[in-house]
Amino acid sequence: MIILGIDPGLQVCGYAAVEVNSSCEKLIEAGVIRTDAAAGLAGRLNQIADDITSLLERFGPDVVAVEQLYSHYKHPKTAILMGHARGVILQTATMAGAEVKSFAATRIKKSLTGNGRASKKQMQRAIQSTLGLGKLPEPADVADAIAVALCCANTEDESRRTDDGNGFQLSLE
C-alpha cells in the first residue's frame, strides 16, 4: 500500500510517499511544495492543486493522509488561510478518486511516540528510527508529512486486526 502524507500550508506544504507492507514501512520520496507569494491567494491555491495532482499521478497512492489544522485563537487569519489550502488538497485528492483520511496532530504524535504532546525533535527521532534514516528528516514540513503517513499506516494496521474476545489480537491478512 502507498500512503501519501501531506502537511498542509499555503506557503509550504510538506509531502511524503510511504510504501507500507506487512513487514515494514519504506520512504519513497519526501519534499515540499512552495507557492509563489506574488501569485496571490487564488494563484497559490491553484498551484497547490496542480502540484498535488502531479504527486497523485506520480505515486498513485491508496490513501492520502492529511494533517488536521490547529491554529491558536489569537491567529484566526492564519487558520482561515490554512483552511483554504487544506480544502484544496482534500478536494483535489477526492476528485482524483483517492481515499482521504485526516489526523489530528496529537493523534499523529501519540501514534509514533506514545505521547500526544511529543516535541518536534522527538517526532523526528521516531521517524528516523522507524524508517532507518541516516539523518533526522528536515525541514519540519517534511517530517510532519512523513509522520501523518506513518500514523495512517499504523491506523490501517490496527483496523486489520480484531479482538477475538479472549484478549488475543487476530490478523485479518
N, C-alpha and C positions, 0 to 999 in steps of 0.2 A: 504494500500500500504506500502511496506517496501522499504526504501531507504538505501543503503549502501554508506556512505560518506567516502571518502579517501583523506587524506593529504599525497601526495607522497613524498618519500625521499629514499635515498639509504641506509642510516644508520638506520633511524627510519621512519616508515610510521604510521600515525595515522589512525584509522578506527572507524566508528560509525554506528551501525544499528539503524535506527529510524523507528518506525511504525507511519504512518500518516492516520488519518481518518478525516471525515468532522468536528469533534468537537475538536480534539486535536492531539498533537504530543507526542509520548512516546519513551524514550530512551530504547532500548532493551539491548544493550551492547556497550561499547566503550573500546578501548585499543590501544596498539601499537604493531607493528611488528618490531622486532630488528634483523638486519642482523649481521652475523659474519664477522668482518673486516678481519680475516685471510683467509676467503674463496675467496678473490679476486673479481673482478668485475663480472665475469660470474657466480661465485658461489652465490654472493649476489643477482643478478638478478633472478637466478633460485629459490632461497629461497623466494623472494618476490612473484614470480609466484605461487609457491606451497602454500604459506600462503594465498594469495588472492583466489586461488581455494578453499581452505578449508573454507574461510569466505563465498564465494558464495554458496557452498554446504550447509553450516550450516544455513544461513539466507534466501536463495532463494530470493534475492531482486528483486523488479520490475524494479528498476533503480539503477545504480551505478553512483554516483556523485563524480567527481574528480576535485580538485582544479587545476587551470592552474598554470604554473610555472611563477615565477617572480625572476629574478636574476639581480643584478646590473652589468652593463657592465664591471666593474673592476674585476669581478669574472667569466670569461667565462667558466673556467673548471668546476666550481660548476654547472653552468647551463647545461652543457653537461652531467655531471654525473646524475643530477636530471632528465634530459630528458630521459636518459636510463631507470631509474626506472619508470617514468610516462608512457613511451611507453610500458613497460612490463605489467603494470597494465591495460592500455587500451586494449592491445591485449588479455590478459587473460580474462578480463570481456567480451569482444566481442566474443571470442571463446566459452565462456560458454553460449552465447545467451542472455546476459543481455543488456538492453538498457543503453547506456553510455552517460552521459552529463558532460560537462566541464563548470566551472565557474571561472571567474577572481576574485582575492581577493577583489578588490574594489566593485564588484557587490555583493559578499557574505556579506561584511561589511554593505553595504547600505541596503541590504535585511533585516538584523537583527536589525540594529541600526538606519537606516535612514541617516547614514554618511559613505561615502565610504572610509574615512580615519580614522575610529574608531581605538582606541588603543586595544591592546590585552585584557587589563582589562575590557574595555567597552564591548568587544565581549563576554568575559567570563560571565559578569553580565547579558547580554542579553540572553545568552544560559541558564544560571541558572534560570532566570525569566520565560522564555518560557517553559522550561521543568519542572519547580518546583523542581529543585535540591536542596538538603540541603547544598551543598557547591559548590564553583566555580569548573568547570571542569579543570582538570590538568592531564598531562602536556600539553604544548601548542599544540603538535601534535594531541592530543585527542580533544581539544577544536576546533581546525581547522577542523577536520573531522566531528565533530558534526555540526559545522557552515555550511559546504558545504552541508550536508544532509538537514539541515533546509532551506537553500537557495533554494535547489532543490524543497523541499516541497512547499515553497512559490511560486515558479515559476509554479509548477504544478497546484496550486490552482488558480493562475492568468489565466492560459491557459484554465481552465474550465469555466471561466466567459467571457461574451461578452457584449459589449455596445449595447443597443437597439436603439441608435441614439438620444435618449432624455436625455442622461446623466445618465441613470439608468444602473446598472450592473445586469445582469440576470445570475443566476447559471444554468449550463447545467446538473447538477446532478439530 
